[in-house]
Amino acid sequence: MSSSLSFGVPIAKVGAQEGGAVSPPDGPRLDKPRVDPVSFVFLSPAAILLGGLFIGPVLYAIYLGFTNLQLIGLHAIHYQFTGLANVIDLVDDPTFYQSIWSTLVFVVGSGAVGATLLGLILAIAMQGSAAPARWVGNTFAILAWTLPPSTIAFVWLATTTQSGIIAMLVGMPNLDLLYQHAMLFVSLANAWSFAGLSLIMFSAALRSIPEDLYEAARLEGASSAQCLMQITIPMLKPTIVTVALLMMLQTFGNFTIVYLMTGGGPGNDSNILPVYAYLQGFKFHKLGYSALLGNVMVLLSAILGWLFLYFGRTRR
C-alpha cells in the first residue's frame, strides 16, 4: 500500500488493516464532545434575554415572597425582608391547603381528563364521518378554543346561573347550578374551551395510523370496538400522554375563567391557587404573601413542565 490516503482512510488505519495490528490514530479524538468558545458568543443574546425576561423576574418574585410588601398600607413602599414569616403563615393557612386540593382537582379533572377525553372522543367520532360534518365539527371545536376566556366565562355564566338557559329549559328559574356545583361547572367550561386544541392533536395522530392495520383486522373479523381498543388506543397512547400533560399545563394557568365565573367561591369551593394568590395580593393587599403563593405555582409548573419534556423525549 502506498503512503498516501486510500479513499479517505488514514495511513495508520490502512496499515493496521493490512498487518492485522491495531494502532490508535494520531490527533484529537473525534468521538468526544467538543466545545467551541466562539459558540458562547452566539448564544449570549439568547442567554441575556432568558436571564432578563425570565430568570430575573422569578428571582425577584422569590425575594418578594420573603418580605412584608403590601399593595396599600404601611409597607407599600418601605417593605422589609421578614425571613420565614410568610412561610410560617403559609404552613398554618388552611385555605392554602384547600386551594392546593381545588387546584389539583381542577388541573387533573378538567385538563388531564376532561379536555383530553373530550378531544379524543370528538376526533374518533369525526374520523369516519362525512367530510362536511367533519369540517363543521372541527370549525366549532376550534372556534371554542380560540374564544377569549372572558367570552367563555360569560357564555357559561349565562347558561348555568339563575334565570339562565338551563334553568329556563327545565322550568326552574331559581335553579343556580353554578352556585351549587361551582367546581364542576368551571371545570366543564375549561374542558370545553381546550377541547379544540386536543381535537387537532388527536386528529393529526389518527391520520398517522396505517390503514393497513384496520384492513388486516377487518379481514380477521374484528369489530369496530375491537379495532378501537386493540389498534387505535394503543397507537395513540404516546399522544394521549402528551396531550394530557399539555392540557394540565394550560389549565394550571387558566385564571380568567374561574375568577370571572365564581371569584373563587362560593366560600372557597373553586378557590384555585392562581385565584387565591390574586385575592391575597389585590384584595387583601398582601403582596409579599401573594408572591410566595406565586413561587409555589412556579414550582408546580416546573414539575409539570419537566414531566411534559420527559414524556415527550421518551416517546421519541
N, C-alpha and C positions, 0 to 999 in steps of 0.2 A: 504494500500500500504506500502511496506517495505521502509526502509530508504535508500536503495541502488538505483542506477540508473536503469531505466527500458528502454531498447533499446536505450540507449544514451540520454534519456530525463532527464534533471536536476530534482532534488527533488522538488525545489520550483515550477517548471512548472507542474510536475505531481500533486502536492498538489493543485495547482490552478485549474487544470482541474477537479479534484475530488470535490473540495469545491466550485468551481464557482468563487472564488475571484482571481483577477489577481495581482500578486506581481512582481515587477521588479527583474530580475535575478541579482545575485551578480557578481562582476568582471567588467572589462572594456567592453564597448560597442563594439560589433563586426561589426556593420554596419558603423563605422566611418573609413575614410581612415587613415591608419597608415603609418608613415614614419620611416623606419629603418635607423639609421645613417650609418650603415655599407654599405648601398646601394650607398652612395655618394663616398665611396672608390672605388667601382667597376665602377662607372660612371666617375671617374676622368680622365682616359686615353682618353675617347671619348671627354670629355669637353676640355682637353688640345689640342687635335687635332683640334677640332672645333674652339677654340679660336685662335690657332696659324696659321691655314691654311685658315680660312675664316674671322672671326671677326677682327683679327689683320690687315690683308691687307685692308679690307674695311674701317676700321677706319683711316688707314694711307692714303688711297686714298681720304677720306673725308677731311683730313687735307691738302693734296696737292692741293685740289680744292680751297683752300683759300690762296694760295701762288702765287708768280710770277715765279715759276720754269720754266726754258727753257731747251730745248734739247741742243741747241748750243747758246752761247751768254754770255752776262754779268751776267745773273742769272742762269747759268747752274749748278754751284756749290754753290755759296753763295746766295741762294734764301731766301726770307723773307715772313713772314705772312703779307698778304695785306688786311685782313678783308673781306669786302663785295665787293671789287673792281671787282673780277671775276663775282660775281652775278649780279652786275650792268651792266657789259658788256653783260652778258647773256640775261638780260631783254631787252636790247637795240639792240640785234642782230637779224635782220630779217631773216638771214639764219637759225638760230636756230628754229624759228617757222616753216619755210618751211621744215626743216629737221624733226620736230615732225610730221608734216602733212604727209610727204612722208613715215615716219616710220609707221604711223597709217594705211595708205593705203596698204603698203607692208605687214604688220603683219596680218591685218584683211582680206584684199583681197586675198593675196596669201596663208596665213596659215590657218586662220579660215574657209575661204570659199573655196578657190581653192584646197588645198591639201585634206581637209576633203571631199569635194564633189566628187573629182576625185576618192579617195579611196572607198567611198561609192558606187559610180556607178560601179566601177570595181568589188567590192565584190558581189554586187547584180547580175551583169551580169554573173559572173563566178559561181554563186551558182548553177544554174541549167544546166550548160554546161557539156559536156562530160569530164571525168577525164583527158585525155591527154591535151585538150585545157585549162583546169583549171591549170594544172601543168605548162604549157608553160607560161600562163599569169602571174601566181604567180612568176615564175622564173624571168621574165623580170622586173616585178614591184619591186621585192626585189633587183635585180641587180642595178636598177636605184637608189634605196635608199642607197645601200652600196658603190656606186661610190664615190671617193673623190670629194669634192667641186670644186677643180681645174679642174678635168676632166669634170665635168658637165658644168662648165663655158666655157671651151674650145669647147665642143660639141655645146652648144647653140650659142657661138660666131661664130663658123664656119657655123652655119645654118642660122643666121639672119643678117649677115653683108654683105657688098658689095662683089659681086662675090661668095657669099655663096650658100648653097644648094637651099634655097627658091628662091633667085634671079636668079639662073641658070634655075630652073624648070619653072619659069614664063617668061623666056626670057628677063629679065631686069637686066643685070649685075650690073648696078649702084644703084639698089634698096638696101637701107640700113634701114631695118626695126628696127634694134636695136637703131640706131640714132634717127629715127623718133618717136619711141614709146618705150623709154628706160624702163620706169617703168613697162609697160605691159609685156615686154619680160623677164625682170629679175624676175617678179612675176610668170610668166609661168614656168621659169626654176626652181624656188624654189618649186612651187607646184608639178612639175614633179618629183623632187628629193625626196619629202616626201610622195608621194602617196603610195609608197610601204609599209611604216610603217602604215599608216591609213588603207590600204587594209588588212594587217594582223589583226589589231584590229577589223575591221568590220567583217572579215571572222569568227573570233572566236565568236563574238557576234551573228552572224547569226546562227551558229551551236547550240547555246543555246536556240533558239526559238523552242518550242514544235511543232512537225509536226502535232499533233492532231488539232491545231488551223487552219492550212491550209486545212486539210481534212474536218473539220466541215464547213468551209467557202465554199469549193467547193460543198459540199452537198447542201448548201443553194443557190447555183447558183452564187456565187461571181466570178467575172472575175479576171484576174491576176492583173489588175490595182487596183481593189478594195482590193485585198489581200495585195498589196504593201502599199496602203495608209491607210488601216484600221488595218493591223496587223504588217507588217514589220517595217514601220517607227515609229509607237508608241512604239513598243517593243525596238527599237534601240535608242530611244530618250536619255536615260542616256549616252549611248556610244557616241552618236553624240556630246553631250556637252563635255564629257571628251576628245574626240579626237580633237575637235576644240580648246580647251584650250591648249592641249599638242602641237598641230601644231603651235599655236601662240607663245608658249614659244620657240620652236625650231626655228621658223622663226625669232624671235626677235634677236637671237644671230648669225644669218647666215650672217656674214660679207663677207666671202670669195667670194661667187658667185657674189654679187653686185659689189664688188671692182674690181674683175678681169674682169667682163664684161663691166662695164661702168666707174669705178673710181668715181662714184657719179654723172657723167654728163649724157648727155651734159648740160652745165650750172649747175644747181642744181636739175635737174629733178629726179634723182634717189639717191640723197644725203641723205640716211637714217642716223639715229643718230649714229650707230657704225662707219660708213664710215666718217661722219663729225668729230667725236671725233678723229679718226685716222689721218685725214688730218690736224686738228689743232695741234696735238701733234708731228707728224713726218714729216709734210711738212712745216708747219709754225712755228714749234719749240716751241709752247706754251703749254708746258706740264701741267702747272697749270690749264689752261682753259680746256684742254682736260680731266684732272682728274675730273673737275666739270661736264663736259658732261657725263663722266662715272658714276658719282654719280646719275645723272638724270636717266641713264639707269638702275642702281641698284634699284632705287625707282620704276620705271615702271615694272621691272622684279619681284620685290617683290609683287606688286599688282597682276600681272598675276599669280604668284605662289600661292598667297592667294586664288585667285578665283579658281585655279585648286584644291587646297586642300578642299575648301569649298564645291564645287560641287561634288568632289569625296566622301566627307563624307556624304552629303545629299543623294547621290544615294544609299548608303548602308542602 
